[in-house]
Amino acid sequence: MLKYLEEYHRPRDLRQALTLLKRKEIPTHVLAGGTELVLSKSPNIRAVVDLSALGLDSIEIGDTVRFGAMVRLQTLVSNPDVKALANGMISEAARREGTYAIRNLATVGGTIAVSNSTSTLMVMLLVLDTQVEINGESDQKVSLENLLEKKGKYIASNILTAAEFPNPNGWGFGLWTVAKLESDEPILVAAAAVKKENGKASDVRIALGGVHRRPIRVREMEKLLLEAGTIDEMTKVMPKLSEMISPRGNLRASGEYRKEVAPVAARRALTMAWEA
Ligand SMILES: Cc1cc2nc3c(=O)[nH]c(=O)nc-3n(C[C@H](O)[C@H](O)[C@H](O)COP(=O)(O)OP(=O)(O)OC[C@H]3O[C@@H](n4cnc5c(N)ncnc54)[C@H](O)[C@@H]3O)c2cc1C
Protein backbone atom coordinates (compact mmCIF):
# COMPACT_ATOMS: atom_id res chain seq x y z
CA MET A 1 0.00 0.00 0.00
CA LEU A 2 1.82 3.08 -1.35
CA LYS A 3 5.09 1.84 0.10
CA TYR A 4 7.14 4.01 -2.25
CA LEU A 5 5.39 7.19 -1.08
CA GLU A 6 7.81 9.99 -0.15
CA GLU A 7 5.64 13.12 -0.15
CA TYR A 8 2.10 14.04 0.89
CA HIS A 9 0.69 17.47 -0.04
CA ARG A 10 -2.62 19.08 0.89
CA PRO A 11 -2.68 22.37 -1.01
CA ARG A 12 -5.40 24.99 -0.45
CA ASP A 13 -5.18 26.34 -3.97
CA LEU A 14 -5.96 24.59 -7.26
CA ARG A 15 -3.04 26.22 -9.14
CA GLN A 16 -0.63 25.01 -6.47
CA ALA A 17 -2.11 21.51 -6.73
CA LEU A 18 -1.61 21.54 -10.52
CA THR A 19 1.98 22.76 -10.18
CA LEU A 20 2.73 19.89 -7.79
CA LEU A 21 1.11 17.38 -10.16
CA LYS A 22 3.03 18.52 -13.22
CA ARG A 23 6.46 18.11 -11.60
CA LYS A 24 8.78 15.94 -13.68
CA GLU A 25 11.25 15.10 -10.92
CA ILE A 26 8.85 13.03 -8.79
CA PRO A 27 5.82 11.06 -10.07
CA THR A 28 2.85 12.73 -8.34
CA HIS A 29 -0.76 11.57 -8.25
CA VAL A 30 -4.12 12.98 -7.20
CA LEU A 31 -5.49 11.61 -3.93
CA ALA A 32 -9.27 11.92 -3.53
CA GLY A 33 -11.09 9.40 -1.30
CA GLY A 34 -8.14 7.01 -1.57
CA THR A 35 -10.31 3.86 -1.82
CA GLU A 36 -8.57 2.79 -5.03
CA LEU A 37 -5.29 4.68 -4.85
CA VAL A 38 -4.08 3.52 -1.43
CA LEU A 39 -4.28 -0.12 -2.55
CA SER A 40 -1.72 0.52 -5.27
CA LYS A 41 1.69 -1.12 -5.08
CA SER A 42 3.05 0.90 -7.97
CA PRO A 43 6.61 2.22 -7.51
CA ASN A 44 5.42 5.15 -9.64
CA ILE A 45 3.36 6.69 -6.87
CA ARG A 46 6.01 8.66 -4.99
CA ALA A 47 3.99 11.75 -4.08
CA VAL A 48 0.29 12.48 -3.66
CA VAL A 49 -1.74 15.68 -3.80
CA ASP A 50 -4.75 15.46 -1.52
CA LEU A 51 -7.67 17.48 -2.98
CA SER A 52 -9.62 17.73 0.27
CA ALA A 53 -8.71 21.37 1.09
CA LEU A 54 -9.64 22.78 -2.33
CA GLY A 55 -13.34 23.34 -1.63
CA LEU A 56 -14.42 20.94 -4.38
CA ASP A 57 -17.18 19.35 -2.29
CA SER A 58 -20.21 21.50 -3.11
CA ILE A 59 -23.48 20.50 -4.73
CA GLU A 60 -25.36 23.13 -6.75
CA ILE A 61 -28.82 22.53 -8.18
CA GLY A 62 -30.36 25.00 -10.63
CA ASP A 63 -30.86 24.88 -14.40
CA THR A 64 -27.60 22.97 -14.28
CA VAL A 65 -26.74 20.43 -11.61
CA ARG A 66 -23.11 20.53 -10.47
CA PHE A 67 -21.35 18.04 -8.23
CA GLY A 68 -17.86 19.07 -7.08
CA ALA A 69 -15.27 16.35 -7.67
CA MET A 70 -14.78 15.80 -3.91
CA VAL A 71 -18.46 15.17 -3.16
CA ARG A 72 -18.58 11.77 -1.42
CA LEU A 73 -20.79 9.06 -2.90
CA GLN A 74 -22.64 8.70 0.42
CA THR A 75 -23.57 12.41 0.21
CA LEU A 76 -25.32 11.66 -3.11
CA VAL A 77 -27.19 8.86 -1.33
CA SER A 78 -28.36 10.91 1.65
CA ASN A 79 -28.69 14.50 0.41
CA PRO A 80 -32.46 15.20 0.11
CA ASP A 81 -32.01 17.64 -2.81
CA VAL A 82 -30.11 14.99 -4.77
CA LYS A 83 -32.69 12.35 -3.83
CA ALA A 84 -35.38 14.60 -5.32
CA LEU A 85 -33.63 14.65 -8.70
CA ALA A 86 -34.15 12.18 -11.55
CA ASN A 87 -36.85 10.24 -9.63
CA GLY A 88 -34.24 9.27 -7.05
CA MET A 89 -32.06 7.38 -9.52
CA ILE A 90 -28.85 9.38 -8.92
CA SER A 91 -29.01 8.55 -5.20
CA GLU A 92 -29.86 4.96 -6.01
CA ALA A 93 -26.97 4.64 -8.48
CA ALA A 94 -24.57 5.98 -5.81
CA ARG A 95 -26.05 3.63 -3.17
CA ARG A 96 -25.19 0.63 -5.32
CA GLU A 97 -21.46 1.57 -5.35
CA GLY A 98 -19.48 -0.41 -2.77
CA THR A 99 -20.31 -0.49 0.93
CA TYR A 100 -21.29 2.36 3.28
CA ALA A 101 -17.68 2.67 4.49
CA ILE A 102 -16.38 2.88 0.90
CA ARG A 103 -19.09 5.38 -0.12
CA ASN A 104 -18.18 7.62 2.83
CA LEU A 105 -14.69 8.01 1.35
CA ALA A 106 -15.07 7.54 -2.41
CA THR A 107 -15.70 10.71 -4.42
CA VAL A 108 -17.48 11.68 -7.63
CA GLY A 109 -14.15 12.71 -9.23
CA GLY A 110 -12.43 9.47 -8.20
CA THR A 111 -15.29 7.42 -9.60
CA ILE A 112 -15.02 9.24 -12.94
CA ALA A 113 -11.21 9.00 -13.00
CA VAL A 114 -11.31 5.24 -12.34
CA SER A 115 -14.42 4.69 -14.52
CA ASN A 116 -14.98 1.05 -13.68
CA SER A 117 -16.94 -0.69 -16.40
CA THR A 118 -19.70 -1.71 -13.96
CA SER A 119 -19.96 1.54 -11.99
CA THR A 120 -23.68 2.25 -11.52
CA LEU A 121 -23.03 5.95 -10.92
CA MET A 122 -21.05 6.27 -14.15
CA VAL A 123 -23.81 4.61 -16.17
CA MET A 124 -26.35 6.98 -14.60
CA LEU A 125 -24.11 10.02 -15.25
CA LEU A 126 -23.97 8.98 -18.92
CA VAL A 127 -27.77 9.11 -19.34
CA LEU A 128 -27.79 12.47 -17.54
CA ASP A 129 -25.58 13.79 -20.37
CA THR A 130 -22.80 14.78 -17.97
CA GLN A 131 -19.97 17.13 -18.79
CA VAL A 132 -16.76 16.94 -16.79
CA GLU A 133 -14.88 20.09 -15.83
CA ILE A 134 -11.11 19.81 -15.86
CA ASN A 135 -8.77 22.05 -13.80
CA GLY A 136 -11.64 24.33 -12.78
CA GLU A 137 -11.74 26.02 -16.18
CA SER A 138 -15.09 26.50 -17.90
CA ASP A 139 -13.46 26.20 -21.33
CA GLN A 140 -12.08 22.81 -20.37
CA LYS A 141 -15.32 20.89 -20.25
CA VAL A 142 -15.62 17.59 -22.01
CA SER A 143 -18.58 15.27 -22.29
CA LEU A 144 -18.29 12.24 -20.02
CA GLU A 145 -18.80 10.04 -23.08
CA ASN A 146 -15.84 11.65 -24.82
CA LEU A 147 -13.72 11.47 -21.68
CA LEU A 148 -14.39 7.74 -21.41
CA GLU A 149 -13.30 7.20 -25.00
CA LYS A 150 -10.04 9.14 -24.59
CA LYS A 151 -9.51 8.77 -20.88
CA GLY A 152 -5.70 9.09 -20.70
CA LYS A 153 -5.73 12.27 -22.76
CA TYR A 154 -7.82 14.20 -20.25
CA ILE A 155 -6.76 12.81 -16.90
CA ALA A 156 -2.94 12.66 -16.93
CA SER A 157 -1.58 15.56 -14.82
CA ASN A 158 -5.02 17.17 -14.67
CA ILE A 159 -7.62 17.52 -11.95
CA LEU A 160 -11.26 16.73 -12.62
CA THR A 161 -12.98 19.48 -10.64
CA ALA A 162 -16.72 18.90 -11.21
CA ALA A 163 -19.41 16.93 -13.01
CA GLU A 164 -22.29 18.94 -14.49
CA PHE A 165 -25.50 18.07 -16.30
CA PRO A 166 -28.69 19.88 -17.30
CA ASN A 167 -31.37 19.76 -14.61
CA PRO A 168 -33.19 16.49 -15.38
CA ASN A 169 -36.61 17.92 -14.51
CA GLY A 170 -39.15 16.62 -17.06
CA TRP A 171 -37.27 13.40 -17.77
CA GLY A 172 -37.92 9.91 -16.36
CA PHE A 173 -35.02 7.68 -15.32
CA GLY A 174 -34.52 3.96 -14.77
CA LEU A 175 -31.63 1.82 -13.53
CA TRP A 176 -31.33 -1.97 -13.63
CA THR A 177 -28.43 -4.06 -12.41
CA VAL A 178 -27.80 -7.77 -12.87
CA ALA A 179 -25.67 -9.25 -10.07
CA LYS A 180 -25.31 -12.54 -8.25
CA LEU A 181 -25.97 -10.72 -4.94
CA GLU A 182 -27.02 -7.12 -4.47
CA SER A 183 -23.76 -6.51 -2.58
CA ASP A 184 -21.62 -8.11 -5.32
CA GLU A 185 -20.09 -6.16 -8.22
CA PRO A 186 -22.71 -6.15 -11.00
CA ILE A 187 -22.41 -8.33 -14.07
CA LEU A 188 -24.28 -5.76 -16.08
CA VAL A 189 -25.73 -2.29 -15.52
CA ALA A 190 -28.35 -0.56 -17.67
CA ALA A 191 -29.69 2.98 -17.29
CA ALA A 192 -32.31 4.76 -19.34
CA ALA A 193 -33.70 8.28 -19.60
CA VAL A 194 -36.89 9.22 -21.46
CA LYS A 195 -38.55 12.53 -22.21
CA LYS A 196 -42.16 12.28 -23.39
CA GLU A 197 -44.43 14.59 -25.37
CA ASN A 198 -48.06 13.73 -26.07
CA GLY A 199 -47.57 10.10 -25.02
CA LYS A 200 -44.55 9.56 -27.28
CA ALA A 201 -40.84 9.67 -26.59
CA SER A 202 -39.26 12.94 -27.70
CA ASP A 203 -35.78 11.93 -26.49
CA VAL A 204 -34.27 8.66 -25.25
CA ARG A 205 -30.88 7.79 -23.76
CA ILE A 206 -29.49 4.33 -22.99
CA ALA A 207 -26.20 3.51 -21.27
CA LEU A 208 -24.65 0.18 -20.32
CA GLY A 209 -21.95 -0.98 -17.95
CA GLY A 210 -20.22 -4.35 -18.01
CA VAL A 211 -20.22 -4.75 -21.80
CA HIS A 212 -17.07 -2.81 -22.67
CA ARG A 213 -13.88 -1.67 -20.88
CA ARG A 214 -15.74 1.49 -19.82
CA PRO A 215 -19.43 2.32 -19.44
CA ILE A 216 -20.96 3.34 -22.80
CA ARG A 217 -23.92 5.23 -24.32
CA VAL A 218 -25.55 3.14 -27.04
CA ARG A 219 -26.42 5.85 -29.57
CA GLU A 220 -27.49 3.40 -32.30
CA MET A 221 -30.08 1.92 -29.95
CA GLU A 222 -31.26 5.35 -28.82
CA LYS A 223 -32.03 6.22 -32.46
CA LEU A 224 -34.09 3.05 -32.94
CA LEU A 225 -35.97 3.61 -29.68
CA LEU A 226 -36.81 7.20 -30.58
CA GLU A 227 -38.18 6.07 -33.95
CA ALA A 228 -40.24 3.41 -32.15
CA GLY A 229 -41.81 6.17 -30.00
CA THR A 230 -43.95 4.26 -27.50
CA ILE A 231 -42.94 1.78 -24.81
CA ASP A 232 -44.72 -1.10 -26.61
CA GLU A 233 -42.85 -0.43 -29.86
CA MET A 234 -39.58 0.23 -28.03
CA THR A 235 -39.88 -3.15 -26.29
CA LYS A 236 -40.10 -4.81 -29.73
CA VAL A 237 -36.85 -3.27 -31.01
CA MET A 238 -34.84 -3.71 -27.80
CA PRO A 239 -33.55 -7.25 -28.69
CA LYS A 240 -31.42 -5.58 -31.40
CA LEU A 241 -29.24 -4.23 -28.58
CA SER A 242 -27.45 -7.61 -28.48
CA GLU A 243 -26.14 -7.01 -32.01
CA MET A 244 -24.66 -3.64 -31.00
CA ILE A 245 -22.34 -4.86 -28.25
CA SER A 246 -19.41 -7.30 -28.03
CA PRO A 247 -18.95 -7.93 -24.31
CA ARG A 248 -16.09 -10.03 -22.99
CA GLY A 249 -16.40 -12.64 -20.29
CA ASN A 250 -14.77 -12.55 -16.88
CA LEU A 251 -15.05 -14.56 -13.65
CA ARG A 252 -18.57 -13.20 -13.04
CA ALA A 253 -20.19 -14.09 -16.39
CA SER A 254 -19.43 -14.96 -20.01
CA GLY A 255 -19.64 -12.49 -22.88
CA GLU A 256 -22.53 -14.53 -24.35
CA TYR A 257 -24.52 -14.19 -21.10
CA ARG A 258 -23.99 -10.43 -21.06
CA LYS A 259 -25.10 -10.17 -24.71
CA GLU A 260 -28.24 -12.11 -23.85
CA VAL A 261 -29.11 -10.22 -20.68
CA ALA A 262 -28.31 -6.65 -21.88
CA PRO A 263 -31.62 -6.13 -23.78
CA VAL A 264 -33.58 -7.47 -20.81
CA ALA A 265 -31.86 -5.14 -18.33
CA ALA A 266 -32.15 -2.18 -20.72
CA ARG A 267 -35.85 -2.89 -21.31
CA ARG A 268 -36.48 -2.94 -17.55
CA ALA A 269 -34.56 0.32 -17.04
CA LEU A 270 -36.48 1.89 -19.93
CA THR A 271 -39.84 0.75 -18.58
CA MET A 272 -38.98 2.30 -15.20
CA ALA A 273 -38.02 5.54 -16.95
CA TRP A 274 -41.22 5.50 -19.02
CA GLU A 275 -43.41 4.99 -15.96
CA ALA A 276 -41.55 7.45 -13.69
C1 LIG B 1 -13.90 -2.62 -1.21
C2 LIG B 1 -14.03 -1.77 -2.46
C3 LIG B 1 -15.25 -1.76 -3.13
C4 LIG B 1 -15.40 -1.01 -4.29
N1 LIG B 1 -16.60 -1.02 -4.93
C5 LIG B 1 -16.75 -0.32 -6.08
C6 LIG B 1 -17.98 -0.32 -6.77
O1 LIG B 1 -18.97 -0.92 -6.33
N2 LIG B 1 -18.08 0.36 -7.95
C7 LIG B 1 -17.01 1.05 -8.44
O2 LIG B 1 -17.13 1.66 -9.51
N3 LIG B 1 -15.82 1.10 -7.80
C8 LIG B 1 -15.65 0.42 -6.64
N4 LIG B 1 -14.45 0.45 -5.99
C9 LIG B 1 -13.33 1.19 -6.58
C10 LIG B 1 -13.18 2.64 -6.03
O3 LIG B 1 -13.60 2.68 -4.68
C11 LIG B 1 -14.01 3.62 -6.79
O4 LIG B 1 -13.62 3.66 -8.13
C12 LIG B 1 -13.95 5.01 -6.15
O5 LIG B 1 -15.10 5.68 -6.55
C13 LIG B 1 -12.70 5.79 -6.37
O6 LIG B 1 -12.86 7.07 -5.80
P1 LIG B 1 -11.86 7.70 -4.76
O7 LIG B 1 -12.33 9.08 -4.48
O8 LIG B 1 -11.66 6.83 -3.59
O9 LIG B 1 -10.54 7.76 -5.65
P2 LIG B 1 -8.94 7.56 -5.28
O10 LIG B 1 -8.76 6.20 -4.76
O11 LIG B 1 -8.53 8.69 -4.38
O12 LIG B 1 -8.35 7.77 -6.68
C14 LIG B 1 -8.52 6.80 -7.69
C15 LIG B 1 -7.78 7.25 -8.97
O13 LIG B 1 -8.42 8.39 -9.53
C16 LIG B 1 -7.54 9.51 -9.56
N5 LIG B 1 -8.35 10.66 -9.18
C17 LIG B 1 -9.20 10.72 -8.12
N6 LIG B 1 -9.85 11.89 -8.10
C18 LIG B 1 -9.40 12.59 -9.17
C19 LIG B 1 -9.70 13.89 -9.68
N7 LIG B 1 -10.61 14.69 -9.10
N8 LIG B 1 -9.06 14.30 -10.79
C20 LIG B 1 -8.13 13.50 -11.39
N9 LIG B 1 -7.83 12.26 -10.96
C21 LIG B 1 -8.45 11.82 -9.86
C22 LIG B 1 -6.42 9.18 -8.56
O14 LIG B 1 -5.22 9.83 -8.88
C23 LIG B 1 -6.34 7.67 -8.70
O15 LIG B 1 -5.58 7.35 -9.85
C24 LIG B 1 -14.29 -0.26 -4.80
C25 LIG B 1 -13.07 -0.26 -4.11
C26 LIG B 1 -12.93 -1.00 -2.94
C27 LIG B 1 -11.62 -0.98 -2.21
Ligand as a Chemical Component Dictionary entry (heavy atoms), coordinates in Angstrom:
data_LIG
# 
_chem_comp.id                   LIG 
_chem_comp.type                 NON-POLYMER 
_chem_comp.pdbx_formal_charge   0 
_chem_comp.three_letter_code    LIG 
# 
loop_
_chem_comp_atom.comp_id 
_chem_comp_atom.atom_id 
_chem_comp_atom.alt_atom_id 
_chem_comp_atom.type_symbol 
_chem_comp_atom.charge 
_chem_comp_atom.model_Cartn_x 
_chem_comp_atom.model_Cartn_y 
_chem_comp_atom.model_Cartn_z 
_chem_comp_atom.pdbx_ordinal 
LIG C1  C1  C 0 -13.896 -2.624 -1.214  1  
LIG C2  C2  C 0 -14.029 -1.774 -2.457  2  
LIG C3  C3  C 0 -15.248 -1.760 -3.129  3  
LIG C4  C4  C 0 -15.400 -1.009 -4.294  4  
LIG N1  N1  N 0 -16.597 -1.024 -4.934  5  
LIG C5  C5  C 0 -16.746 -0.323 -6.076  6  
LIG C6  C6  C 0 -17.984 -0.325 -6.771  7  
LIG O1  O1  O 0 -18.973 -0.918 -6.332  8  
LIG N2  N2  N 0 -18.079 0.359  -7.952  9  
LIG C7  C7  C 0 -17.006 1.053  -8.443  10 
LIG O2  O2  O 0 -17.126 1.660  -9.514  11 
LIG N3  N3  N 0 -15.816 1.099  -7.798  12 
LIG C8  C8  C 0 -15.654 0.416  -6.639  13 
LIG N4  N4  N 0 -14.447 0.450  -5.993  14 
LIG C9  C9  C 0 -13.325 1.194  -6.584  15 
LIG C10 C10 C 0 -13.181 2.637  -6.028  16 
LIG O3  O3  O 0 -13.600 2.682  -4.683  17 
LIG C11 C11 C 0 -14.011 3.620  -6.788  18 
LIG O4  O4  O 0 -13.618 3.656  -8.131  19 
LIG C12 C12 C 0 -13.946 5.009  -6.150  20 
LIG O5  O5  O 0 -15.098 5.676  -6.547  21 
LIG C13 C13 C 0 -12.696 5.788  -6.369  22 
LIG O6  O6  O 0 -12.865 7.074  -5.802  23 
LIG P1  P1  P 0 -11.858 7.703  -4.765  24 
LIG O7  O7  O 0 -12.334 9.078  -4.483  25 
LIG O8  O8  O 0 -11.660 6.828  -3.588  26 
LIG O9  O9  O 0 -10.540 7.764  -5.654  27 
LIG P2  P2  P 0 -8.937  7.558  -5.285  28 
LIG O10 O10 O 0 -8.759  6.199  -4.764  29 
LIG O11 O11 O 0 -8.532  8.689  -4.383  30 
LIG O12 O12 O 0 -8.347  7.768  -6.682  31 
LIG C14 C14 C 0 -8.519  6.804  -7.686  32 
LIG C15 C15 C 0 -7.780  7.253  -8.968  33 
LIG O13 O13 O 0 -8.417  8.393  -9.532  34 
LIG C16 C16 C 0 -7.537  9.514  -9.558  35 
LIG N5  N5  N 0 -8.354  10.664 -9.178  36 
LIG C17 C17 C 0 -9.205  10.725 -8.123  37 
LIG N6  N6  N 0 -9.850  11.890 -8.101  38 
LIG C18 C18 C 0 -9.405  12.585 -9.167  39 
LIG C19 C19 C 0 -9.701  13.886 -9.679  40 
LIG N7  N7  N 0 -10.608 14.691 -9.097  41 
LIG N8  N8  N 0 -9.058  14.302 -10.788 42 
LIG C20 C20 C 0 -8.135  13.503 -11.390 43 
LIG N9  N9  N 0 -7.829  12.258 -10.965 44 
LIG C21 C21 C 0 -8.450  11.819 -9.861  45 
LIG C22 C22 C 0 -6.421  9.185  -8.559  46 
LIG O14 O14 O 0 -5.217  9.831  -8.879  47 
LIG C23 C23 C 0 -6.339  7.671  -8.702  48 
LIG O15 O15 O 0 -5.579  7.345  -9.846  49 
LIG C24 C24 C 0 -14.285 -0.262 -4.803  50 
LIG C25 C25 C 0 -13.073 -0.259 -4.109  51 
LIG C26 C26 C 0 -12.927 -1.002 -2.938  52 
LIG C27 C27 C 0 -11.623 -0.980 -2.208  53 
# 
loop_
_chem_comp_bond.comp_id 
_chem_comp_bond.atom_id_1 
_chem_comp_bond.atom_id_2 
_chem_comp_bond.value_order 
_chem_comp_bond.pdbx_ordinal 
LIG C1  C2  SING 1  
LIG C2  C3  SING 2  
LIG C2  C26 DOUB 3  
LIG C3  C4  DOUB 4  
LIG C4  N1  SING 5  
LIG C4  C24 SING 6  
LIG N1  C5  DOUB 7  
LIG C5  C6  SING 8  
LIG C5  C8  SING 9  
LIG C6  O1  DOUB 10 
LIG C6  N2  SING 11 
LIG N2  C7  SING 12 
LIG C7  O2  DOUB 13 
LIG C7  N3  SING 14 
LIG N3  C8  DOUB 15 
LIG C8  N4  SING 16 
LIG N4  C9  SING 17 
LIG N4  C24 SING 18 
LIG C9  C10 SING 19 
LIG C10 O3  SING 20 
LIG C10 C11 SING 21 
LIG C11 O4  SING 22 
LIG C11 C12 SING 23 
LIG C12 O5  SING 24 
LIG C12 C13 SING 25 
LIG C13 O6  SING 26 
LIG O6  P1  SING 27 
LIG P1  O7  DOUB 28 
LIG P1  O8  SING 29 
LIG P1  O9  SING 30 
LIG O9  P2  SING 31 
LIG P2  O10 DOUB 32 
LIG P2  O11 SING 33 
LIG P2  O12 SING 34 
LIG O12 C14 SING 35 
LIG C14 C15 SING 36 
LIG C15 O13 SING 37 
LIG C15 C23 SING 38 
LIG O13 C16 SING 39 
LIG C16 N5  SING 40 
LIG C16 C22 SING 41 
LIG N5  C17 SING 42 
LIG N5  C21 SING 43 
LIG C17 N6  DOUB 44 
LIG N6  C18 SING 45 
LIG C18 C19 SING 46 
LIG C18 C21 DOUB 47 
LIG C19 N7  SING 48 
LIG C19 N8  DOUB 49 
LIG N8  C20 SING 50 
LIG C20 N9  DOUB 51 
LIG N9  C21 SING 52 
LIG C22 O14 SING 53 
LIG C22 C23 SING 54 
LIG C23 O15 SING 55 
LIG C24 C25 DOUB 56 
LIG C25 C26 SING 57 
LIG C26 C27 SING 58 
# 
